């Protein structure tokens, strides 16, 4: 994970988000902090953002369910 100039960009391994395959690069626009899901004995959150290609190109809006511990320390849960 790393910070963009003005937005958080997450690089998520397949194991850190649900219902997808491969590595996902997502520029985060919002996190649904008030409605976590308890899955596999962990908290997961709906995260809204723009999926980015390997070259930084915008591929489209995306909503994914992300493992909470991947968001801790990023500022996304503040």
N, C-alpha and C positions, 0 to 999 in steps of 0.2 A: 504494500500500500504506500502511496505517496501523495503529497499535496500538489494540486494544480495551483496556478497563480491565485485563483479565487474560489475554487471548489475542491472538495475531497475527491480523489480518484482512487478506487480500490482495484487491486489486482487479486482476483479471487480464484483459488484452486477449486477444482470440481467438488471436493469434499466440504467446502465452506459455503456452498449455496445449494438450494434444492431445485430439482426439476430442470436441470440443464446438464450439459456435458462439456468438458474441456475447461480451459482457463477463461475467465470472464474479466474484462476490463470495464469498469462502470464509473462514470462521473456522477456522483451522488447529488440528487436534488432534494430528497426528503427521506427521512426514516420515520416509520410509524412506531414511535417509542411507547405509546400508550397501549399497544395491543400485541405484546410478544406472544409467540407460540412456544409451548413447552413440547419439544420433540427430542426423543432420544436422550432424555434427562438433561437437556440444555435449553436455554432461551434462544429463540431465533426471531428475527425482525423482518418485516416487509420493508424493502429498500427500493425507492424509486430513483431512476436516473437514466442517463444516456449511455447505451453500450458503445464502446469505442473499438475500432479495429486495431490491429497491430501497428498500423501506421498513424494512429490518432484520428482517423476518419470517423465521423459520427455514423453509426449503423442504425440507430433508432431508439425510441423510448423503450424502457424495460422495467418491469417490476419483478424483483427476485426476493426470495426468503434467504436471509443471510445469518449464519451462525453468530450469535451475540459476541462471543469472545473475539471475533475478527473486527468488531466495531469498537471495542474498548480501547481507549488510548488514541483514537482517531479524531475525537471531537464529535463524532456522529451521534453519540448518545447523550450529549450535553444539552 
